[in-house]
Amino acid sequence: MNFISSFRPPENCSDPAWWFIFQNDKILACAGSDSAKIPKVTDPGSLNIKTVSRQYLGILDGIHCYATAIDAQSKVFPEGLSLLSLRTLYGMVPNDLFRIAARASMIMYWDRTHQFCGRCGTPVQFSTVERVKVCPACGFTGYPRISPAVIVAVIRDRRILLGHSKRFPRSFYSVLAGFVEPGETFEECIQREVKEEAGVDVKNIRYFASQAWPFPDSMMVGFTAEYAGGEIKVDGEEVSDAGWFTLENLPEIPGKISIARQLIDWFAENYK
């Protein structure tokens, strides 16, 4: 992907641009049965869409990209356009566009949920020098929020540790994950989360990959690890069931959109 990130929009540009138009956490697109199109226009006004906020994102392969929002109460959209969840959009547009859509979603969520100063309550203003909101009263600055979380594939004798959460469909299992607490390293977070949720210890923690996860503002940092001891004992809160699975008896697992699936696919490739 040839994407150049920026927060400064071009001056006097009338070229068609990619417009990632959101209403809350859903995006406006032209959707078919198995594909979708992101609006590529000079301005949402040409589609008779009135926006309440907009953010410049940068340039993708020479084409400017914007994120914008429409009123949360709007019910009528231009013919051919409808609201889709980001999960639905995945696989319906090229991967480059989906990644920009994810970026746009996170920025618009920050814009929507950070309208006032967290210190004194004054309405905040956008900075002119970087993507940050500044309080005109006390000077407090608020950058787009990114919530770091770890996700880990724990391996024991050619088996992978998978857990089932109460919020999952009945037969759905995934690798364990959790948010990083203040003062923790990623490695410490992995050790704590696996112990808390499944009751086992891990060792040989190794970085795998990372993924911006716009639901709504996480950064998933993936790792692999080896079993180091203990017997499975779920916490009953975050994880309601867990077990060691071989490649031959994998349960229902996450879809291709997630780094969780990348970790399970890595296990399948390396332990087949």
N, C-alpha and C positions, 0 to 999 in steps of 0.2 A: 504494500500500500504506500503510495507516494502522497503522504498527508503532511502539511505544514501547519502546525497549530499556531493560532494567533487570537487575540481578543480585540484587535483594532480592525474595524471593517474598512474596506476600500472606499476611497472618495470618488463620487460621481461615476460609479460603475453601474451600467445598465445591462450587463450580461446576465443570462439566466443562471440561477444558482440553485443548489440543493437546499430545500427548506424542510427542516424537521419540525413539524408543527404538532404541539402537544396540547392535550386537554387532561390535566392532572397527570396520570402515569401512562396514558395511552397516546398513540401517535396516529396522525391522519395520513392515510395512504390510499392509493387506488389498488384494490385487492382483487385478484382473480382466484381461481380454484387452487393453484399451486404456486403463484407468484404475486408479487406486489411491486408497485412503483412509488417511489418517494417523489413528491412534487418538485419539478425543476422549472422554476419561473423566475421572472425578474423581481417579483414582490408578491406576497400573499394577497395583496389588494386586488391583483388581477384575477384572483379566484373568488372575489367577493368575500374574503375572509378578513375579519377585523381582529388584529392581534393586540394583546395587552402588555406584552414584554418580548424582547428579542435579544439574542446574544450571538455575536459573531464567533464562529468556531475555527475557521482557517480555510485552507485550500486543499482539495482532494483532486489530484491529477489535473490541476489547472482550473478547477471549478470551485468557486466560493461556496462555503457552507454556513448556514445559519440555523440557529434553534430559536423557536418562538412559541408563544403560548396563546391560546384562545380562551375566552371566558368560560369558567367552569360550568356555567348554566346553559351554554349554547347547545341546542338540540338539532339544529338544521345545518347541514353541510352541503357543499357543492356536489352536484350530481357526479357520481363515480368515485367519490371519496368517502371513506368510513374510518372509524376509530379501531385500531388494532392494539393488542398488548404487544410488548416487545418480544415476549416468548413466542407469540404467534408469528411475528414478523421474521423471526430467525428461519433461515432457509428459503425465504420467499424473495429476498433481495440479495445481491452480491455481498460477500463477507465484508468488503471494505465499507460499503454503505451501512451495514448493520453495526459495525464497530463505531462509526461516526454517530449513528442513532443512539447507541448506548452512551457515548460521551455526552451527546446532547441531552439525553434523559437525566443524567446525573447533574448536569449544570442547571437545567430548568428546575429540577427538584430543589436544589440549593437556592435558586432565585425565589422560588415559591414559598419556601419555608424559612427564609431569613430576610424578613422585611423590616425587622426592628433590631435595634442594638441589644445584645444580650447583657450588657452592663447597665445601661440607663434607660432603655426602652424607647429611645428616639428613633424615628424612621431613618434608615440608613441610605446611603447614596453609593453609586458605583464609582470606583476609582477610575481616573483617566490614564493611569500608568501601568496597571496590571489587573487581572481578573480577581478583584477583591471588593468587598463592600466596606465602606468607612462611615463611622458615626460622626456627623458634623458637630455634635455637642461635646462628646468626650474623646473622640479620636480612636475609639476601639475599632479594630479591623477584623473582618470575618471572611476567611477564604472558603472556597468550596469544600464541603466536608467530604472526607474519604475515611471510611471505617475499615481498618485492616482486620482480616480474618485469616486463619490458617485452615488448610484442609489436607488430610494426610491418608495415604495408602499404607496401612500397616500389614506387613507380610510375615507369615509364620509357616515354615515348611510347605511352601507352594500353595498356601492358602491366604486369602485376603480378609481382613476384618471389615465387615459391613454392619451398619446399624439401621434400625427402623425407628423413625420418629412418629409420635402420635399424629402429627400433621400430615404425614405421608399417606398415600393410598395403601390399602391393607398389605399388598404384596411387594411394596416398593422398599428397596434398601439402597444405602449409599455409604461412601466413605465418611469418616467422622470429620467434623469441622467445628470451629468456634471462634469467637471474637477475641482479639488480643486485649489484655487488660493493661492499664497504665503501669509502666515500669517493666513490663515483660519483654523478653526477646521472643522471636518466633518459635525458637526451639523450646523455650520454657512453656510457652502457650500450648504447644503440641503435647508435651509431657503431661501438663495439667489437664487438658481437655480429654485426652484418651483415658487417663486415670479416672477422672470424674465420671465420664459417660459410660465407659466400658470396664473399668476396674483393672486394666492391665498396664504394664510398663513397656516403654519402647526405648530403642537405642539406634545408633547409626542413622540419625536423621539427616536427610539430604534434600537439597532444593530440587524441585521439579520444574515448575513454571508458575506464572501468575496470570490472573485474569481480572480485568475490571468487571465488576458484577453490579449492574445498575438496578438492583432491587432492594433498596433504592440507591445506595451509595457505597457499596463495599468494594474492597480490593482483596480478592482471594489469592492467597499465596500458597501454592501447592508444594507438598513434600512427600517423600517416601520415607519409611522407617521400618525397622525390624522389631519383632516381638522380643521383649527382654524378660518377661516373667509375669506371673499372676494369672488368675482365672477370671473369666468374663463375669462381671456383675454390673448390670446396667443401673443407671441412676433413677430410672422410672419417670424422669421429668423431661430431659432433652431426648433421651433414647429409651424406648420402651422394649426393645429387643435387639440383640446383636449376636453375631456368630462368625465363625471362620468358614469361608466358602472356597471351594476349588473352582477351577475354570469350568468344570463339567456341571456344577450345580448352582451356578449364579442365579439369584432371584431377579425380579424386575429391577432394572437399574436406570440411572438418569439418562436423559437424551443427550444428543451430540452438542447441544449449546453450552454445556457446563464443563468446567475443569474437573469436576468429579468424574465425569465420563472419561475424560482424557486419562485420568489416573487409573481407572478400571481397565481401559483399553491397554494402557502400558502394562498392567499386570497380565492381561490376557496374552499380549505379545511375548512377554518375557518368561512366562511360566506355562506356555502351552505344551 
